[in-house]
Amino acid sequence: MSESLVGRLQRQEAGIFLFMSHTEPTRPLEGPLRRHGRSGWLAAGRPAAAWAKVAAVLAGCAAPAATSEEVPGGSRSERVDGSRRPARKPGSEGAVSQGASSEGTGGFLEVEFDQAAGKAILELPQADEAGVHATFLLLAGIETGLGANDVGLDRGQMGGARLVRFRTVGGRVLLEELNTKFRAEAGSDLERSAAAQSFATSVLFGAKPEPREGDGPLRIDLTGLLIRDLHGIASKLGSTGQGSYRLDADRSGLDVARCRSFPENLEFASVLTFTSDKPGRLARATAPEGAALTFVQRVGFLKLPDDGYERRLFDPRMGAFSTNYIDYGVALDEPIEQRLAIRHRIERDPDTGAPTPIVYYVDRAAPEPIRTALVEGASWWEEAFRDAGYPDVFRVEVAPEGLDPMDARYNVIQWVHRSTRGWSYGNAIADPRTGEIVKGHVSLGSLRVRQDRLLFEGLLGVEKTGTGAPEDPIELSLARIRQLSAHEVGHTLGLSHNFAASTQERASVMDYPAPRVGLDGEGGIDVSDAYAVGLGAWDRHAIAMLYAEISKDQSVTAFYERRVRAARERGLRYLTDEDARSDGAAQPLANLWDDGADPVAALLESLNVRRVALARFGRRNLRSGRALAELEEVFVPVYMHHRYQVDAALKAVAGIDYFHGMNQPGAQPALPVDPEVQSAALDVLMLTLAPETLAVPRGVAELFLPRPPGFGSSRETFERRAGAAFDWLGAAEVLARGTVRGLLNGERLLRAELQSARSPLHASLGADEVVRRLMGVAGLGDTVAEERPEGQALQLQRMVQAVVLEEMMRTYGAEGTARPVVEVLRSALETASTSSAVDAGNSDLRHEILALLDRPARPWAEGPNSAAPVAPPGSPIGTPGGYFCGCGQHGSW
């Protein structure tokens, strides 16, 4: 069932944009972009005026006459230095003076810090008729992290932007968050009033004003707000299984020395300590005392952008993020849900016509040669902006001494350490009213490059490591980190993932790139074309859709259609997270970490590369002087080298070929993947279950010694169910279960039934054919093998048989499995329950099957396979939090 419209809006974090909503397309508009709805505006000036009226309504009084210079609450927004992204070098301005016990800031709001008392006293401007003193964007983040990727509390992490205001009510000053999800921008004053009064706001903080001295300004003590958990740290710790933490006020306080005042934002730093009686495993592992976790929280007051930004309508074919809201004022023939693209502002100097540059600064904490690689990769975007008509507008530099990454004027690429490898993030922090990106903030995990080096050493050995040769794993890892830098910066420019790009000759850095690894003419492994250099054709298209200027004599619709037509003529397609990530995903061209236009041929190629790499694997893949037990960590990604191409091939079975389009002539419908392609994919997937594919080469497993003293257990290895011995059967089961579970996915089997029922002569694979093939490879088919396998092969076939039976029971017993699939699985399970081909080692499953078939409610969801071995982390390690677009470090690439 699709998620409700209100549910999607409630789920969306205001002001930070991560994943594109999969929603119906916006109605094309004719004429210049400034036309919108009945009121005819969607550009400079009017949005702020409308918000001023909304603010007045919420305050319970009539709105004053709006001008183009108003902002919510009647405040005037003027830039201090003329740009959020100054071309000048940033410095250390903004630090609070340390030489006095009480110091003012001189920012866009005046704050006095009392260092002795640990207080921040805010001086409020004169209130307007609605009692509103100031309206601005509120940001909350953490300067210091926990260091545990799975928890998602990292150094420099920032949350979304909230539209808030200070207003006086009943003798108290309240900090109130305005509701940007529901509006009536295109309506009359009365319509805006009705919309504003229909939905709640949220008061975040209240304070009684300090005693006034004569006619002096109104002043309030902000300290109570600043030492609250505004970033949701306790909630994040609880939701990730680290325990029930509470803020300890006695161990928390305002850190005046770290507070900053900048021309366009105030930054407050507070030391917050959270305590728990039962801290979780990761909290204990990363902190000196898991029962007391201390963070530095940063709370920012950001001046509202002025009215010069011109909104751009979102189009689902542009490969971008959107901010969505309900506009009750639009005409009845327009969609009530409005969508705006998320993007930076590019302004032109009125005298010279030169655009204001977009500058990104790379963290000086990143060591060389990584730092240079980050600059080089991120700088690729200059090509796209040049092609979009903005030469020299985009550039990347190493951050100068003194740059504060929390300064809202600067886009930063921050270097983050964690205890394990994991996600990198690209955060686009945007004005929730308009979609204007006010700050790009990239967080790159420092262990990524080390993991990539290990992956290449598993394929190639360590002989070339550090030599600078083309096959040097370090050089290959730096090539990958350039891609990562470009990818995450792309998110902060407003771009979403394009997981179809790997099937179109590497058309985008916004895909998750697997290295192009093949075999040379001599049977060796070839990495000469491992990673592309520079942007792809899709990246240039997406930047042009977002940023290229639209001439006044061209409609928005015409602009979009011309760009999209050109992209389609070049064969560019766009498929994103909603198309690729779910277990039952159907589009075989939408994949993570795959390579090549043909998923079946790519799986065969990856199996061949894996075969050669496993045959050569041994001590040569671990540097001299390292503990031999560490060789297993190198082995895991080699053994699972084909795992992501398996995912791509799975999507071809009962797959659907489609791409996102508009309702217009020539729009392509969703069509089943060609039956011959489906059959070929099923054939190759059966190869992944063959004993010769699953077997670990003799002599290799014996190299994997137990962990020595001083070396703790590693999450990067397979489970050791056999204690000191390497569990090669468990490793094989991890691979087998991935294929079998994917084929027996309830959605996939139902699509197979639906496609088969509507195809001529039932040419498409039906669910019964998929199940029949799996029964055959498990030794439960109609034909009996001439020779019974022995030894390792027997154990592997017995394991595959158990996995097939367990996964059939799992899907049969799942609550959401459709009845046509239930009937197919019931028939197969009944056959298996009476079959003499069920191995003696799996006799317990016969009883499980009979018991399951006798249960009318089919409650079997966690049966004997609940204790199955777990795969070492692939993509991702842990799950990214709601704040970020997380781009995970993968197990294979």
Secondary structure, DSSP 8 states (H G I E B T S, - for coil): ----HHHHHHHS-TTEE-S-----------S-TT--TTTT--SSSHHHHHHHHHHHHHHTS------TTB-GGG-B---SSS-SS-SS---STTB--SSSSEEE--SSSEEEEETTTTEEEEEE----TTSEEEEEEEEEEESS----TTTT--TTEE---EEEEEEEETTEEEEEE---SEE-TTS-HHHHHHHHHHS--EEEEEE------TT--EEEE-HHHHTS-TT-HHHHHHHTTS---EE-GGG-EE-GGG-EE-SSEEEEEEEEEEE-SS--HHHHHHSS-TTEEEEEEEEEEE----TT----B--TTS-B-EEEEEETTS-TTS-SEEEEE-B----B-TTT--B--EEEEE-TTS-TTHHHHHHHHHTTHHHHHHHTT-TT-EEEEE--TT--TT-TT-EEEEEE--SS---EEEEEEE-TTT-BEEEEEEEEETTHHHHHHHHHHHHH-STTTTS--TT-HHHHHHHHHHHHHHHHHHHHTTB---TTGGGTTS--TTS------EE-TTS-EE-TTSS--S--HHHHHHHHHHHS---TTS-HHHHHHHHHHHHHHTT-----HHHHSSTT---TT--SS--SS-HHHHHHHHHHHHHHHHHH-SGGGS-TTS-GGGHHHHHHHHHTTTHHHHHHHHHHTT-EE-----SSTT----EE--HHHHHHHHHHHHHTTSHHHH---TTTGGG-----TT----TTS---TTTTS--HHHHHHHHHHHHHHHHT-HHHHHHHHHHHHHSGGG-S--HHHHHHHHHHHTT-SSS--SS---HHHHHHHHHHHHHHHHHHHHHHH-TT--HHHHHHHHHHHHHHHT-TTS-GGGHHHHHHHHHHHT-TT---SS-GGGG-------S-SS---TT--EE---S--
